Structure formats: structure tokens, C-alpha cells
Amino acid sequence: MDELRPKALHPAAEKMRVAATQLPPSYEIPLEAARVRMRSALIRQAEPSSLRVADFIVPAGDRGIRVRAYRPPGHRNPALVFFHGGGWVFNDLDTHDELCRTIAEVAQCSVFSVDYRRSPEHTYPAAIDDGDVVFEWLLTNSDEFDVEPGAFALGGDSAGGTIATALAKRIRERGARQLAAHFLLYPVLDYWDPGTPSYGERGPGFTVDRSFMKWIWDAYLPSQWVREDPHLFPLQGSLADLPPTVLCVAEYDVLRDEGIEYARLLRQAEVPVTLLVADDQMHGFAHHLALIETAKDMVLTAATRLGRALRGG
């Protein structure tokens, strides 16, 4: 039954995995030091492109939410509102700059990356609330960005995928508009306890393991929460009438099985789903585009599928 065995973790990914595990875990060093370490590991120099890239501020009461727009050439392009991963604790617009540029170029859509409030300073649902404000503001001001108002998608990687799924449910519940697509890269979709089988199979020896997931959930959760909350835990509640979804999971990831289960539940709810499995990659592979050809190929494939979904294909 050799054909059923997964591919080995890509050698370059294995090298990164080993190097990462030589460092103290993020939750054992001061938070700001951990954030600096993560940031320095992920920021890449942007390559020249035809994209128009600019930051702007969306008003939100007595404060503002920073957003970075990536706009490809063309008129009335569809748009993706994107939420970066990092366990709701780490990362920002700069750490996900390369990924957002790639998505915008390949999917030929405008990408709006949201600098939402992070935990533990701001717990659930602050990040989702920020995404909601930005999404509604972009709809109202779509002409300013030459965006097609009827072709908006939500997406994100890892914990950003949780924000995107929660916001998609909010929008569905309001019943005011229909999203064109949903774009998720190895999203967090359920609680760490008890966890799926991939927690035991793929957690040991990786930096994203059960201990890390417990730590980020503890930072994100408010003092009062319920296990059945469908916005906290996207596997909970009805998935009916959610938008067509492009979902990518990694074989070597504790989150693999919950992603596969989410795809199954979406299909059960008659939501069109494209499930892609990066069978030689680990969590976070979308940051390895310049280092691992198969990681790049998977992101390009996912972004191509997003572009088709945004255009009704």
C-alpha cells in the first residue's frame, strides 16, 4: 500500500523545522521579543511588479485600522479582504506582504490586507470586529479603489482564516449581501482540546504543536466563552450558504484534519469546495515561496482557483 503513504516533508522544510526547534518556544520568551523574532524570520524584500501598493487608514470610532491595498492593472477587479496568520498574537502587514502580492498578481484581484488588533491585548472578538469594519467600509468605498462591489472574497492563513470564516458567517447572518468566494490557507477551525488525530500525528517535533496551540487560544479567548460559538470555532454551527471555498491544508500540520473536516462539512452543506493538500509541506508553507518550489506551486494553484471563483468559474 505504498501509494497511501504521504510524501516525506520537503528537505528544505525539514531543515527549517529542525532549526526552529532549536530555539526557545515563543511562549517561553517575552512577548515582544517573540514578535520581533517572528517578524524578522518572515519579512522579505518585495520584488518589482505592476501592482499599485499603498497603505491607508479605515476609520473605526476614535481610532483607525491600517489596511494595505495591492491593486493589479485592470478595471473593476474583484477583491480579497485578507487577514494574516500568527496565532492572533503575531505578525502584521509586512510579514504577509510577499504572500499578498503573490495572491493579487496570480488571482488578478485587489487584495486588502487588514492590520487587525492582536491578542492578548485585544481578545475575541476584536479582530473580527476590525475585519467587519474594514469590509463594510470597502464596500461603501469600492469606487475609490475601482473594485467590483459584487465580487468580494474573504480569506486568510492560519489564525487569519479563523477571522475570515467568522466574518463570513456574520455577513451571511445579516443577509444583506453575498460573498463571491472564501480563501483559506491551513486555517485554525477548532479548539485544541481534544484536538483531531493530526495533533498527535503531526504535532511532536514541530513548532506549531499542541502546546503552542493551547498558548495562542489562551491568549485569544475572552474570560467568558462557550464551546458552541460558531464564530470562535468555525466547525461549529451551520455552514449552509457560505461562499464557494478554496481551502488548502498541509500534510505536516496539526491543523490538517480540521481543515479536511471543514471541507467535508461544507460539501455536506452543498457549498462548492476546492480542497488542496500540500503533501510535502508543514504549517506556514505560504511563507516559503522563494525557498521551496512545491510550496510556491501550491500557493499559485490556490490563488489561481481563487481568481476563477471570484469570476464565477
Phi and psi in degrees as a GROMACS rama.xvg file:
@    title "Ramachandran Plot"
@    xaxis  label "Phi"
@    yaxis  label "Psi"
@TYPE xy
-57.8122  -30.2743  ASP-2
-67.2122  -14.4779  GLU-3
-90.66  -10.0201  LEU-4
-76.4386  133.983  ARG-5
-68.5726  156.809  PRO-6
-62.66  155.029  LYS-7
-68.3869  154.436  ALA-8
-57.8258  134.662  LEU-9
-53.3963  137.557  HIS-10
-54.0388  -39.2903  PRO-11
-67.5457  -38.3801  ALA-12
-66.5682  -39.1735  ALA-13
-62.1848  -40.0522  GLU-14
-62.89  -42.3804  LYS-15
-65.6612  -39.691  MET-16
-60.1542  -47.8226  ARG-17
-62.5803  -44.6876  VAL-18
-61.8717  -41.2624  ALA-19
-65.7306  -36.7488  ALA-20
-74.668  -9.14238  THR-21
-79.6981  -14.9911  GLN-22
-90.9677  156.232  LEU-23
-62.4044  141.929  PRO-24
-57.0153  150.525  PRO-25
-55.6167  -34.3449  SER-26
-82.3957  1.47821  TYR-27
-107.731  2.96781  GLU-28
-123.732  163.54  ILE-29
-55.2271  144.074  PRO-30
-56.4716  -46.9179  LEU-31
-65.8577  -35.7547  GLU-32
-64.8288  -39.4723  ALA-33
-65.2931  -38.8679  ALA-34
-65.757  -41.7768  ARG-35
-63.9623  -42.9297  VAL-36
-61.2171  -44.4312  ARG-37
-64.2216  -43.9462  MET-38
-61.3206  -45.9193  ARG-39
-66.1931  -26.2471  SER-40
-78.1556  -22.2204  ALA-41
-107.922  -21.7614  LEU-42
-74.6004  132.347  ILE-43
-123.2  154.057  ARG-44
-73.2804  128.601  GLN-45
-70.3308  138.691  ALA-46
-82.9214  150.442  GLU-47
-59.9144  141.458  PRO-48
-155.859  175.131  SER-49
-89.439  2.6839  SER-50
-68.4809  144.817  LEU-51
-96.4248  115.15  ARG-52
-118.106  128.761  VAL-53
-155.714  144.565  ALA-54
-94.3685  149.666  ASP-55
-152.044  169.929  PHE-56
-114.455  129.145  ILE-57
-96.8948  124.391  VAL-58
-66.0437  140.72  PRO-59
-147.102  83.9595  ALA-60
65.9458  -125.141  GLY-61
-92.4739  15.2268  ASP-62
-139.054  -177.105  ARG-63
-133.414  156.86  GLY-64
-114.652  121.083  ILE-65
-77.6284  137.129  ARG-66
-133.774  141.806  VAL-67
-112.925  124.784  ARG-68
-99.6397  134.745  ALA-69
-119.955  111.4  TYR-70
-120.926  116.384  ARG-71
-77.5817  164.995  PRO-72
-59.5836  155.631  PRO-73
122.944  169.488  GLY-74
-117.022  134.732  HIS-75
54.3363  50.6803  ARG-76
-69.8953  152.862  ASN-77
-68.5913  173.315  PRO-78
-141.52  147.608  ALA-79
-118.819  123.969  LEU-80
-92.2872  117.842  VAL-81
-114.404  139.461  PHE-82
-119.993  121.512  PHE-83
-71.8576  151.905  HIS-84
-84.7944  -179.213  GLY-85
133.859  26.2323  GLY-86
65.6851  23.4086  GLY-87
64.6373  -1.19361  TRP-88
-109.317  -38.9189  VAL-89
-108.97  170.296  PHE-90
77.2819  170.71  ASN-91
-164.718  -164.382  ASP-92
-65.1749  -35.5479  LEU-93
-71.5523  -38.1626  ASP-94
-65.8242  -24.2487  THR-95
-110.562  15.501  HIS-96
-62.356  -48.5298  ASP-97
-59.6627  -44.4186  GLU-98
-63.6243  -44.9786  LEU-99
-65.3451  -37.7058  CYS-100
-61.7735  -43.3922  ARG-101
-62.9022  -45.6917  THR-102
-60.954  -46.1505  ILE-103
-61.1026  -41.8677  ALA-104
-71.0087  -43.5787  GLU-105
-76.3855  -45.1765  VAL-106
-78.7563  -11.3721  ALA-107
51.3689  53.4566  GLN-108
-135.62  154.981  CYS-109
-74.4808  136.363  SER-110
-115.444  130.463  VAL-111
-116.908  105.945  PHE-112
-91.3411  127.919  SER-113
-103.194  126.605  VAL-114
-91.4184  72.7677  ASP-115
-73.6099  162.799  TYR-116
-68.363  139.435  ARG-117
-105.006  158.048  ARG-118
-90.809  161.795  SER-119
-83.6665  -3.15482  PRO-120
-62.7737  -34.9379  GLU-121
-133.677  108.764  HIS-122
-87.5643  175.198  THR-123
-50.8412  134.597  TYR-124
-105.611  31.2372  PRO-125
-56.5023  -44.7893  ALA-126
-64.1848  -39.1865  ALA-127
-68.6105  -40.147  ILE-128
-59.7418  -42.1992  ASP-129
-62.6992  -43.6613  ASP-130
-61.034  -39.2322  GLY-131
-63.2788  -44.7113  ASP-132
-61.2019  -45.7696  VAL-133
-64.8789  -44.4304  VAL-134
-59.0331  -48.3761  PHE-135
-66.4452  -37.1127  GLU-136
-65.0235  -41.382  TRP-137
-65.0996  -38.4992  LEU-138
-61.0389  -44.9062  LEU-139
-65.5327  -33.1027  THR-140
-110.282  26.3074  ASN-141
-61.0532  -32.1225  SER-142
-63.9186  -32.6812  ASP-143
-62.3859  -30.9193  GLU-144
-104.817  7.4536  PHE-145
55.0984  45.3916  ASP-146
-108.387  141.997  VAL-147
-73.2875  112.839  GLU-148
-65.6138  -20.8868  PRO-149
-91.6925  8.92709  GLY-150
-132.242  59.9391  ALA-151
-104.398  139.715  PHE-152
-122.749  159.498  ALA-153
-117.521  144.481  LEU-154
-163.168  172.375  GLY-155
177.359  169.344  GLY-156
-113.087  143.556  ASP-157
54.9592  -122.561  SER-158
-64.6789  -25.2253  ALA-159
-64.2926  -29.6249  GLY-160
-65.8716  -33.3652  GLY-161
-63.3578  -43.9047  THR-162
-61.1142  -44.806  ILE-163
-63.614  -40.5777  ALA-164
-69.2665  -40.296  THR-165
-62.9097  -42.3556  ALA-166
-68.0868  -37.1074  LEU-167
-60.1108  -39.011  ALA-168
-67.6611  -40.5402  LYS-169
-58.6669  -47.4389  ARG-170
-62.8369  -42.1223  ILE-171
-60.2948  -42.4098  ARG-172
-68.2257  -31.7068  GLU-173
-70.6954  -28.6766  ARG-174
68.7769  17.2765  GLY-175
-88.7847  -25.3742  ALA-176
-156.5  165.998  ARG-177
-115.197  131.098  GLN-178
-78.5992  149.971  LEU-179
-84.334  -29.6138  ALA-180
-166.07  167.1  ALA-181
-134.001  134.235  HIS-182
-131.006  113.394  PHE-183
-130.255  125.156  LEU-184
-110.552  118.01  LEU-185
33.5484  60.7729  TYR-186
-75.035  154.972  PRO-187
-83.5028  120.731  VAL-188
-126.151  -4.35637  LEU-189
-157.927  171.139  ASP-190
-71.8244  157.199  TYR-191
-75.1515  -19.8595  TRP-192
-115.932  118.33  ASP-193
-85.2294  -12.5329  PRO-194
82.6128  156.76  GLY-195
-84.1783  172.254  THR-196
-55.8277  -29.8037  PRO-197
-67.1577  -17.2738  SER-198
-62.9834  -39.7211  TYR-199
-82.1506  -32.6436  GLY-200
-78.2409  -38.9518  GLU-201
-115.932  -3.32902  ARG-202
-78.4662  -50.3407  GLY-203
-57.9257  130.645  PRO-204
90.118  -2.12695  GLY-205
-114.594  154.668  PHE-206
-71.3192  -33.6201  THR-207
-89.3299  92.1285  VAL-208
-127.197  -171.776  ASP-209
-59.8661  -40.8002  ARG-210
-64.3263  -41.9943  SER-211
-64.8225  -44.3539  PHE-212
-64.0872  -39.5034  MET-213
-60.8448  -42.9237  LYS-214
-63.1341  -45.6079  TRP-215
-70.4663  -35.5113  ILE-216
-64.2666  -41.5041  TRP-217
-61.1561  -35.2521  ASP-218
-72.9703  -32.6041  ALA-219
-85.1337  -34.1456  TYR-220
-73.3454  139.82  LEU-221
-74.3029  177.034  PRO-222
-65.667  -30.1615  SER-223
-120.259  125.339  GLN-224
-155.712  162.065  TRP-225
-126.691  144.456  VAL-226
-64.8764  -22.9136  ARG-227
-89.9615  2.89389  GLU-228
-65.5715  113.443  ASP-229
-73.4244  -12.1768  PRO-230
-89.4293  -28.1176  HIS-231
-76.6457  -43.4006  LEU-232
-124.487  93.0783  PHE-233
-57.8967  -20.3751  PRO-234
-70.3536  -15.0714  LEU-235
-84.9773  152.029  GLN-236
79.7281  178.378  GLY-237
-74.2218  140.325  SER-238
-109.17  7.19002  LEU-239
-62.6324  145.57  ALA-240
66.1791  19.496  ASP-241
-80.5476  161.524  LEU-242
-74.3314  160.57  PRO-243
-50.2283  134.869  PRO-244
-121.328  133.199  THR-245
-105.784  116.653  VAL-246
-127.013  126.456  LEU-247
-121.369  130.691  CYS-248
-121.474  161.251  VAL-249
-109.859  138.381  ALA-250
-60.1775  -42.1196  GLU-251
-97.8136  68.312  TYR-252
-153.217  132.917  ASP-253
-60.653  -24.0284  VAL-254
-86.6313  -0.301356  LEU-255
-54.3411  -51.6032  ARG-256
-69.1503  -35.2122  ASP-257
-69.9303  -29.5987  GLU-258
-66.8992  -43.379  GLY-259
-64.5434  -39.2228  ILE-260
-65.9203  -38.4757  GLU-261
-62.043  -42.4939  TYR-262
-60.7239  -41.4598  ALA-263
-63.0769  -43.0795  ARG-264
-68.5685  -35.8482  LEU-265
-62.6653  -44.7241  LEU-266
-63.0243  -39.4647  ARG-267
-61.196  -32.6752  GLN-268
-86.0771  6.86101  ALA-269
66.0781  33.4649  GLU-270
-96.9239  126.886  VAL-271
-61.2105  131.685  PRO-272
-134.071  135.008  VAL-273
-109.873  112.007  THR-274
-102.764  122.409  LEU-275
-116.152  134.031  LEU-276
-116.278  116.528  VAL-277
-83.0906  92.4912  ALA-278
-80.2986  -3.56429  ASP-279
-124.281  23.5095  ASP-280
-123.882  162.196  GLN-281
-114.342  176.304  MET-282
-55.2418  136.484  HIS-283
89.9046  10.4725  GLY-284
-63.479  -19.291  PHE-285
-67.7633  -9.23017  ALA-286
-92.6855  1.80385  HIS-287
-110.71  27.4254  HIS-288
-61.2514  -37.0708  LEU-289
-84.3972  -8.25377  ALA-290
-110.57  -29.2538  LEU-291
-131.996  115.27  ILE-292
-62.0573  -38.3082  GLU-293
-70.8314  -30.6466  THR-294
-66.477  -44.3101  ALA-295
-61.5009  -44.1253  LYS-296
-59.5717  -40.0089  ASP-297
-66.0539  -42.7521  MET-298
-65.9038  -39.9813  VAL-299
-63.5837  -40.225  LEU-300
-64.2169  -45.6482  THR-301
-62.3101  -43.3038  ALA-302
-66.8637  -36.1757  ALA-303
-62.5569  -43.7407  THR-304
-63.8677  -37.4082  ARG-305
-60.8158  -46.5492  LEU-306
-58.0304  -40.0614  GLY-307
-65.4431  -44.3478  ARG-308
-62.7902  -38.7157  ALA-309
-64.0393  -25.9734  LEU-310
-103.474  15.7965  ARG-311
79.4717  16.9663  GLY-312
